[in-house]
Amino acid sequence: MATDNKAMIRRIFEEILNQKREDVIDELFDENFVDHGPGGQDLHGREEFHSVIRTWLAAVPDVHCEVSHLIEEGDTLGWVVRTTGTHTGDALGFPATGKQIDTLSANIGVVRNGKAVEHWSEQGMLAMLQQVGVVPQMGPPQAV
């Protein structure tokens, strides 16, 4: 079972994002899937997840994700995702910048009966927004 859950997490990123196969969402996600993403707004259900994937692929059509550090305890998994690509679409709520992104994000997910049911991640959003120039880069902390 553990191997199946780990393989499923890898498939989410390889097939849905890297291969742009949105049809795989219905196979791998529970209809009541909940994503606790950045900004404090939860995403509910597969249809909302479909919409997020479409938006992300429109903004970064060459997105590539690589999963590492995948661990499992019971029905809970943890992993790191490296996301790279070029911000060439306006779909994220601000104009395309043409800039490269390269982020790491820590993720926690719950899998039951072979389906993703819940997910938590900050998704590397601050780093991505800094890399495309929407949010200023932060320097090292200053001594007081």
C-alpha positions as CSV (number, residue, x, y, z in Angstrom):
1,M,0.0,0.0,0.0
2,A,2.8,2.5,0.9
3,T,4.4,2.1,-2.5
4,D,1.0,2.7,-4.2
5,N,0.4,6.0,-2.3
6,K,3.9,7.3,-3.1
7,A,3.5,6.3,-6.7
8,M,0.2,8.2,-6.8
9,I,1.8,11.4,-5.4
10,R,4.5,11.2,-8.1
11,R,1.8,10.6,-10.8
12,I,0.0,13.8,-9.7
13,F,2.9,15.9,-10.6
14,E,4.3,13.9,-13.5
15,E,1.0,13.4,-15.4
16,I,-1.2,16.3,-14.4
17,L,1.4,19.1,-14.5
18,N,4.4,17.9,-16.5
19,Q,2.4,16.0,-19.1
20,K,-0.6,18.4,-18.9
21,R,-3.1,15.6,-18.5
22,E,-5.9,17.2,-16.6
23,D,-8.0,14.0,-17.1
24,V,-6.0,12.3,-14.5
25,I,-7.4,14.5,-11.8
26,D,-10.7,12.6,-11.7
27,E,-8.8,9.3,-11.3
28,L,-6.5,10.5,-8.5
29,F,-8.5,13.0,-6.4
30,D,-11.5,12.3,-4.2
31,E,-14.6,14.3,-5.3
32,N,-14.5,16.1,-1.9
33,F,-10.8,16.9,-2.1
34,V,-9.7,19.9,0.1
35,D,-6.5,21.9,-0.5
36,H,-5.3,24.3,2.2
37,G,-3.2,26.5,0.1
38,P,-1.4,29.8,0.5
39,G,-3.4,32.8,1.4
40,G,-5.7,31.0,3.8
41,Q,-8.3,30.1,1.2
42,D,-9.3,26.5,0.9
43,L,-10.1,24.9,-2.4
44,H,-13.0,22.4,-2.3
45,G,-13.6,19.5,-4.7
46,R,-12.1,18.3,-7.9
47,E,-13.8,20.9,-10.1
48,E,-12.0,23.8,-8.2
49,F,-8.8,21.8,-8.5
50,H,-9.3,21.5,-12.3
51,S,-9.7,25.3,-12.4
52,V,-6.5,25.9,-10.5
53,I,-4.6,23.6,-12.7
54,R,-5.9,25.3,-15.9
55,T,-5.0,28.7,-14.4
56,W,-1.5,27.6,-13.4
57,L,-0.8,26.0,-16.9
58,A,-2.0,29.1,-18.6
59,A,0.4,31.2,-16.6
60,V,3.4,28.9,-16.7
61,P,2.8,26.6,-19.7
62,D,6.3,25.0,-19.5
63,V,5.9,24.2,-15.8
64,H,7.9,21.2,-14.6
65,C,7.7,19.6,-11.2
66,E,10.0,17.2,-9.5
67,V,9.0,15.3,-6.3
68,S,11.7,14.5,-3.7
69,H,11.9,13.5,0.0
70,L,8.7,11.5,-0.2
71,I,7.8,10.0,3.2
72,E,4.7,8.2,4.4
73,E,3.2,7.4,7.8
74,G,-0.2,5.8,7.7
75,D,-2.5,7.7,5.3
76,T,-0.4,10.8,5.5
77,L,2.5,11.7,3.2
78,G,5.1,14.4,3.1
79,W,7.2,15.5,0.1
80,V,9.1,18.4,-1.4
81,V,8.3,19.7,-4.9
82,R,10.8,21.7,-7.1
83,T,8.8,23.7,-9.6
84,T,10.4,25.4,-12.6
85,G,9.1,27.2,-15.6
86,T,8.6,30.5,-17.4
87,H,5.8,33.0,-16.4
88,T,4.5,33.7,-19.9
89,G,0.7,34.0,-19.2
90,D,-1.5,36.6,-17.5
91,A,-3.6,34.0,-15.6
92,L,-2.2,34.5,-12.1
93,G,-3.8,38.0,-11.7
94,F,-0.9,40.0,-13.0
95,P,0.6,40.4,-16.5
96,A,3.1,37.9,-17.8
97,T,6.7,38.8,-17.0
98,G,8.6,36.3,-19.1
99,K,10.7,35.5,-16.1
100,Q,11.9,32.1,-14.9
101,I,10.7,30.6,-11.7
102,D,12.4,28.0,-9.6
103,T,10.8,27.2,-6.2
104,L,10.8,24.5,-3.6
105,S,7.6,23.8,-1.5
106,A,7.0,21.5,1.4
107,N,3.8,19.5,1.1
108,I,1.6,17.3,3.4
109,G,-1.2,15.2,1.9
110,V,-3.7,12.6,3.0
111,V,-4.6,9.6,0.8
112,R,-7.5,7.3,1.4
113,N,-8.7,4.4,-0.8
114,G,-6.2,5.4,-3.5
115,K,-7.4,9.0,-3.8
116,A,-6.0,12.4,-2.6
117,V,-8.4,13.7,0.0
118,E,-6.5,16.6,1.6
119,H,-3.4,18.7,1.0
120,W,-1.4,21.5,2.8
121,S,1.3,23.6,1.2
122,E,2.6,27.2,0.9
123,Q,3.5,26.2,-2.7
124,G,6.6,28.3,-2.9
125,M,4.4,31.3,-3.7
126,L,6.5,34.0,-2.0
127,A,9.6,32.9,-3.8
128,M,7.7,32.7,-7.1
129,L,6.2,36.2,-6.6
130,Q,9.7,37.6,-5.8
131,Q,11.3,35.9,-8.8
132,V,8.7,37.4,-11.3
133,G,9.1,40.8,-9.6
134,V,5.6,41.2,-8.1
135,V,7.0,41.2,-4.6
136,P,10.3,42.8,-3.7
137,Q,13.2,40.5,-2.8
138,M,13.9,40.5,0.9
139,G,17.5,40.9,2.1
140,P,19.1,39.2,5.0
141,P,17.9,40.2,8.5
142,Q,19.6,43.3,9.9
143,A,21.2,43.3,13.3
144,V,19.3,45.4,15.9
